[in-house]
């Protein structure tokens, strides 16, 4: 029987990042992926790193991850398309103008740069609709090419000796007391010393195998891709409504169909100069088909901010299933107390790309050192038990 | 000009500079290298790893060439290599046309 030191379930961006950082420590690691590498949510997103949107303690984790991205292209020997463009937060609704300004002030208090655009600056920006009422430009936010990040991590992990097994589904685990000793897959049974559950939207089913109830379900996000357009000055734009829909602190009694589908514009011009038009959030089980209605709302909302998009061609659409923690929307990270050798890294929701580097680094450190990483303390599985 | 279709059935180093995906300017060599590095066996994986087929034509011109390269590299018959999944729209459509689905409130209120 094949033996591996660490077995990671899930070959998405999170599993790949953990594999990379473990392999950097010289740890022998095997990644087992049900489908194709980066074939789930890791390959169906916009590559945004929206630092400004988060509140502590998640913000602390996000900031550390953002710092790791600074040196990651060099470390992986690959141009990751890291674009430190900052975010342009925009409002159409006069009522939201004061909220946006408060938001900008709070960012400054936290040492995250933010400045309001003057009405002259707004008018000078020909891309933006005339009826955009206000905009705040932040500086901490960035974007990357998610495929370059994923394949960059995989390729370096492989160079360091990591093994990636795709088309290999975990069917069951064998326990010995509080320890998982073997994993049965559709191909072979593997012996292991440590198990990491990084199975994203499907991480609940891996938890079920060891008797843990992981409160994660798939949340669908749909995205449109435009043809390439000339390089814009502002390449990462966000509808202020996004904050309400993404962070769940909006009006609970949403009356509009758009807000029910969680549609608020997140617009990113990729290194290839195509724009991705997001974002939506709804629950449809494991169905990752796009729907005409949601794509319609995405397209319509985008043209309200960027009128030139009206005649710009859409060449593709896709949807991804984000691992969403339905208790508090926060990631679930670190060692599980109930078992001796089981680690978890899931529930990243729409922040898998943002949090991949710090998740990989800290999970690897916990596995190697046996000590808990303080930054993960607010995100442990144990928070669900104290309720 | 020699096309990819005319290249020999053996992995061909001479063809490495040939452009397979014209939209994204991906060469045959890049495609072969990623198939070998990441053990790719589907068109969708090649697309994610190299951007081949991600451009304006969405693989309509290059998918057959990518399949052929995959069949050579993975030593399978080309018929065993399935097409990439369809991601609407199948031809480029203006954003405004996609938005029209929800515009007008679904009723005749404007009338």
Contacts between the chains, C-beta under 8 A, distances in Angstrom:
chain1	res1	chain2	res2	distance
A	36	B	42	6.7
A	36	B	44	6.9
A	36	B	45	5.3
A	36	B	48	8.0
A	37	B	38	6.7
A	37	B	45	7.5
A	38	B	48	6.0
A	39	B	44	7.3
A	39	B	45	7.5
A	39	B	48	7.6
A	43	B	48	5.3
A	147	B	48	5.3
A	147	B	49	7.0
A	147	B	51	7.8
A	151	B	34	7.8
A	151	B	38	6.8
A	151	B	48	7.8
A	151	B	49	5.7
A	154	B	38	6.7
A	155	B	37	6.3
A	155	B	38	7.5
A	158	B	37	7.7
A	164	B	39	7.9
A	166	B	39	7.5
A	224	B	95	7.5
A	224	B	98	7.1
A	226	B	95	6.9
A	227	B	56	5.7
A	227	B	92	6.4
A	228	B	56	7.9
A	257	B	102	7.8
A	258	B	102	8.0
A	272	B	24	7.3
A	272	B	51	7.1
A	272	B	54	7.7
A	277	B	95	7.7
A	290	B	87	7.6
A	290	B	88	6.4
A	292	B	101	5.1
A	293	B	101	6.4
A	293	B	102	6.2
A	295	B	88	7.8
A	295	B	98	5.6
A	295	B	101	7.3
A	296	B	98	6.0
A	296	B	99	5.7
A	296	B	100	7.3
A	296	B	101	3.4
A	296	B	102	3.7
A	296	B	103	7.6
A	297	B	102	5.4
A	298	B	98	7.9
A	299	B	95	4.7
A	299	B	96	7.3
A	299	B	98	4.0
A	299	B	99	3.8
A	300	B	99	3.7
A	300	B	102	5.8
A	300	B	103	6.2
A	302	B	95	6.5
A	303	B	95	5.9
A	303	B	96	6.4
A	303	B	99	6.0
A	309	B	95	4.6
A	309	B	96	7.9
A	310	B	94	6.9
A	310	B	95	6.0
A	310	B	96	4.1
A	310	B	99	7.9
A	311	B	94	5.3
A	311	B	95	7.5
A	311	B	96	6.5
A	312	B	94	6.8
A	312	B	95	5.4
A	313	B	56	7.8
A	313	B	92	3.7
A	313	B	93	6.7
A	313	B	94	6.0
A	313	B	95	7.6
A	314	B	89	6.1
A	314	B	92	6.6
A	314	B	93	5.5
A	314	B	94	7.2
A	314	B	95	5.6
A	314	B	98	5.7
A	315	B	55	7.7
A	315	B	56	5.9
A	315	B	58	5.9
A	315	B	89	7.7
A	315	B	92	5.2
A	316	B	54	7.6
A	316	B	58	6.1
A	316	B	87	4.8
A	316	B	89	7.9
A	317	B	87	5.6
A	317	B	88	5.5
A	317	B	89	7.3
A	318	B	87	5.3
